[in-house]
Amino acid sequence: MLKIIETASFCFPKSDHRINEDSILMPKKLGSGVLFAVADGVGSYSGAELASKCAVKHLETVTESNYITNVETVFLDVRDKVISLARNNDSLFQAATTLSFGYLNEEGLLIGHIGDCRLYVRNNSKLQQLTKDHSQYQQAVDAGIYTKRQLRNVSEKARRTLTTAIARQVDMHFEKSFIPIDELPIENGCIALFAMSDGAHQLWEKRARFSQNTMKSVSNFSSSLKKRIERNGPVDDYSMVALSVEISS
């Protein structure tokens, strides 16, 4: 049996003068589990904010847990929603978004992922990354063309160039993964999960640590990360959804 103990979130534009192209789905009960998500509209195309909202709104309407476990259908349906944006507005023909969602139930954590948002799980006061960015930077590292050390001076823009997304004119290569419940780190009877857009995880990864007291609470973590981002200056729209779920027999 799962019980949501604590949730936290933020979702803000890079500046007050621009539209927020991120969208989040706060943890919602679905069947015997919990669904949460973050989406980041691809800013180089018109309608980025509408595309990310489409993705999250679609997940908000899901009422059957059997549906969410069919990850391919989920992504195809979201793609149809994004494509439909252009029916009444030709300027939205290239609208695109990323999407990363998690569905936690008594069996484990199901992840659907495309783009460069990230899912993490707390493990011994650290965050363990559960997804891999679909970016040219990550592709070059995975292919062994370059090491991370060789690419350490690459510009942020180059690091964030995507290789896939949800869009009409882009080949969609999503990832589906499942982590059994007994392979997830459970601390004090709880699993803590985090979904971040790239504007949030970039500032987290620059110094991937907080005090133990901060790491113990998803609310404290959320508040501290938001303060860090705003103190250093946002590099992009920045969003996060976090939840702590109690696991009991």
C-alpha positions as CSV (number, residue, x, y, z in Angstrom):
1,M,0.0,0.0,0.0
2,L,1.3,3.5,-0.9
3,K,0.6,6.7,1.0
4,I,1.8,10.1,-0.1
5,I,3.6,11.7,2.9
6,E,4.9,14.9,1.4
7,T,5.0,16.7,-1.9
8,A,6.7,19.8,-3.2
9,S,7.0,21.7,-6.5
10,F,8.0,24.9,-8.3
11,C,7.5,26.0,-11.9
12,F,8.8,29.4,-13.0
13,P,10.0,31.1,-16.2
14,K,13.6,32.2,-16.6
15,S,12.5,35.8,-16.2
16,D,9.3,37.7,-15.5
17,H,9.4,39.0,-19.1
18,R,9.1,35.6,-20.8
19,I,6.5,32.8,-21.1
20,N,7.1,29.7,-19.0
21,E,7.5,26.8,-21.4
22,D,7.7,24.2,-18.6
23,S,4.6,22.4,-17.2
24,I,4.3,20.0,-14.3
25,L,1.9,17.4,-13.1
26,M,1.6,17.2,-9.4
27,P,1.5,13.7,-7.9
28,K,-2.0,12.3,-8.5
29,K,-3.4,9.0,-7.3
30,L,-4.0,6.6,-10.2
31,G,-5.3,3.1,-9.4
32,S,-3.1,1.7,-6.7
33,G,-0.2,4.1,-7.6
34,V,0.9,7.7,-8.0
35,L,1.6,9.5,-11.3
36,F,3.8,12.6,-11.6
37,A,5.5,14.4,-14.5
38,V,7.4,17.3,-15.9
39,A,7.4,18.6,-19.5
40,D,9.6,21.3,-21.2
41,G,8.5,22.9,-24.4
42,V,11.2,23.1,-27.0
43,G,11.9,26.8,-27.1
44,S,13.3,27.0,-30.6
45,Y,9.8,26.5,-32.0
46,S,6.6,28.5,-31.7
47,G,4.1,27.1,-29.3
48,A,6.6,25.5,-26.9
49,E,4.5,26.4,-23.9
50,L,1.3,25.0,-25.5
51,A,3.1,21.8,-26.3
52,S,4.2,21.2,-22.8
53,K,0.8,22.0,-21.4
54,C,-0.8,19.6,-23.9
55,A,1.5,16.8,-22.6
56,V,0.7,17.4,-18.9
57,K,-3.0,18.1,-19.5
58,H,-3.3,14.7,-21.3
59,L,-1.8,12.9,-18.3
60,E,-4.1,14.9,-16.0
61,T,-7.1,13.3,-17.7
62,V,-5.9,9.7,-17.3
63,T,-8.2,7.7,-15.1
64,E,-7.0,4.1,-15.7
65,S,-3.7,2.8,-14.5
66,N,-3.7,0.2,-17.3
67,Y,-3.5,3.0,-19.8
68,I,-0.4,4.6,-18.2
69,T,1.5,1.3,-18.3
70,N,1.2,1.3,-22.1
71,V,4.0,3.9,-22.5
72,E,4.0,3.7,-26.3
73,T,0.3,4.6,-26.4
74,V,0.8,7.4,-24.0
75,F,3.5,9.0,-26.1
76,L,1.6,8.5,-29.4
77,D,-1.5,10.1,-27.9
78,V,0.5,13.0,-26.5
79,R,2.1,13.5,-30.0
80,D,-1.4,13.6,-31.5
81,K,-2.4,16.3,-29.1
82,V,0.7,18.3,-29.9
83,I,0.1,17.9,-33.6
84,S,-3.5,19.0,-33.3
85,L,-2.3,22.4,-32.0
86,A,-1.7,23.4,-35.6
87,R,-5.2,22.7,-36.9
88,N,-6.3,26.2,-36.0
89,N,-3.0,27.9,-36.1
90,D,-0.4,27.2,-38.8
91,S,2.3,28.9,-36.7
92,L,2.2,26.0,-34.3
93,F,3.2,23.4,-37.0
94,Q,6.6,22.8,-35.3
95,A,5.5,22.9,-31.7
96,A,7.5,20.4,-29.7
97,T,8.0,19.3,-26.1
98,T,9.9,16.9,-23.9
99,L,8.1,14.7,-21.3
100,S,9.3,12.6,-18.4
101,F,6.8,10.9,-16.1
102,G,6.9,8.4,-13.3
103,Y,4.2,6.0,-12.1
104,L,5.0,4.4,-8.7
105,N,2.9,1.5,-7.4
106,E,3.4,-1.5,-5.1
107,E,5.2,-3.3,-7.9
108,G,7.8,-0.6,-8.7
109,L,8.5,2.5,-10.6
110,L,7.5,2.8,-14.3
111,I,9.3,5.6,-16.2
112,G,8.3,7.1,-19.6
113,H,10.9,9.6,-20.9
114,I,11.8,11.6,-23.9
115,G,14.1,14.7,-24.0
116,D,16.3,16.2,-21.2
117,C,14.1,16.5,-18.2
118,R,15.2,14.0,-15.5
119,L,13.9,11.7,-12.8
120,Y,15.8,11.0,-9.6
121,V,15.4,8.9,-6.5
122,R,16.9,9.8,-3.1
123,N,19.5,7.3,-2.1
124,N,21.6,7.8,1.1
125,S,21.1,11.6,1.2
126,K,22.1,11.8,-2.5
127,L,20.0,11.9,-5.7
128,Q,20.4,8.9,-8.1
129,Q,19.6,9.8,-11.7
130,L,17.1,7.4,-13.3
131,T,16.9,8.8,-16.8
132,K,19.4,9.7,-19.5
133,D,19.3,12.9,-21.5
134,H,18.4,12.6,-25.2
135,S,21.0,15.2,-26.2
136,Q,23.8,15.4,-28.7
137,Y,26.2,15.8,-25.7
138,Q,25.0,12.6,-24.1
139,Q,25.0,10.8,-27.5
140,A,28.6,11.7,-28.0
141,V,29.6,10.4,-24.6
142,D,27.6,7.2,-25.0
143,A,29.2,6.5,-28.4
144,G,32.6,6.9,-26.9
145,I,33.5,9.7,-29.3
146,Y,34.4,12.0,-26.4
147,T,34.7,11.7,-22.6
148,K,32.8,14.0,-20.2
149,R,36.2,15.4,-19.3
150,Q,36.9,16.3,-22.9
151,L,33.5,18.0,-23.2
152,R,33.7,19.8,-19.9
153,N,34.1,23.2,-21.6
154,V,31.3,22.7,-24.1
155,S,28.7,25.5,-24.0
156,E,25.4,25.0,-22.3
157,K,23.6,25.5,-25.6
158,A,25.6,22.6,-27.2
159,R,24.9,20.4,-24.1
160,R,21.2,21.0,-24.4
161,T,20.7,20.3,-28.2
162,L,18.1,17.5,-28.3
163,T,18.1,14.4,-30.4
164,T,14.4,13.7,-30.1
165,A,11.2,15.2,-28.7
166,I,7.4,15.0,-29.1
167,A,6.7,16.8,-32.4
168,R,5.2,16.4,-35.8
169,Q,8.5,16.7,-37.7
170,V,10.9,14.9,-35.3
171,D,11.4,11.2,-35.0
172,M,10.1,10.2,-31.6
173,H,12.4,7.9,-29.7
174,F,11.1,7.6,-26.1
175,E,12.4,5.3,-23.4
176,K,10.4,3.0,-21.1
177,S,12.0,1.6,-18.0
178,F,10.8,-0.2,-14.9
179,I,12.5,-0.6,-11.5
180,P,11.1,-3.2,-9.2
181,I,10.0,-2.0,-5.8
182,D,12.7,-4.1,-4.0
183,E,15.4,-2.4,-6.1
184,L,14.4,1.1,-5.2
185,P,16.1,2.7,-2.2
186,I,13.6,2.9,0.7
187,E,14.7,5.2,3.6
188,N,12.6,5.2,6.8
189,G,9.9,3.3,5.0
190,C,9.6,5.9,2.2
191,I,10.7,6.4,-1.4
192,A,11.5,10.0,-2.4
193,L,11.3,10.8,-6.1
194,F,12.1,14.0,-8.0
195,A,11.3,15.2,-11.6
196,M,13.2,18.2,-12.9
197,S,13.3,20.2,-16.1
198,D,16.8,21.0,-17.4
199,G,16.6,24.5,-15.9
200,A,16.4,22.9,-12.5
201,H,18.8,20.0,-12.8
202,Q,21.6,22.0,-14.3
203,L,21.8,24.1,-11.2
204,W,21.5,21.0,-9.0
205,E,24.3,19.1,-10.8
206,K,26.7,22.0,-10.5
207,R,26.9,21.2,-6.8
208,A,24.9,18.1,-6.2
209,R,24.5,18.2,-2.5
210,F,22.7,19.8,0.4
211,S,22.8,19.2,4.1
212,Q,21.4,15.9,5.4
213,N,18.5,17.7,7.0
214,T,17.7,19.3,3.7
215,M,17.9,16.0,1.9
216,K,15.6,14.3,4.4
217,S,12.6,16.4,3.3
218,V,11.4,16.9,-0.2
219,S,9.9,20.3,0.8
220,N,13.2,21.5,2.2
221,F,15.0,20.2,-0.9
222,S,12.6,22.0,-3.1
223,S,12.9,25.3,-1.2
224,S,16.7,25.1,-1.1
225,L,17.1,24.3,-4.8
226,K,14.7,27.1,-5.8
227,K,16.7,29.5,-3.7
228,R,20.0,28.3,-5.3
229,I,18.6,28.7,-8.8
230,E,17.4,32.2,-8.2
231,R,20.5,33.2,-6.3
232,N,22.8,32.1,-9.2
233,G,20.4,33.3,-11.9
234,P,18.2,30.9,-13.9
235,V,19.7,29.4,-17.1
236,D,16.2,28.5,-18.4
237,D,12.7,28.0,-17.1
238,Y,13.0,25.9,-14.0
239,S,10.6,23.3,-12.6
240,M,10.5,20.4,-10.2
241,V,8.0,18.0,-8.8
242,A,9.0,15.9,-5.7
243,L,7.2,13.4,-3.5
244,S,7.8,11.1,-0.6
245,V,5.8,8.0,-0.6
246,E,5.4,5.6,2.4
247,I,5.6,1.9,1.5
248,S,3.7,-0.4,3.7
249,S,2.6,-4.1,3.5
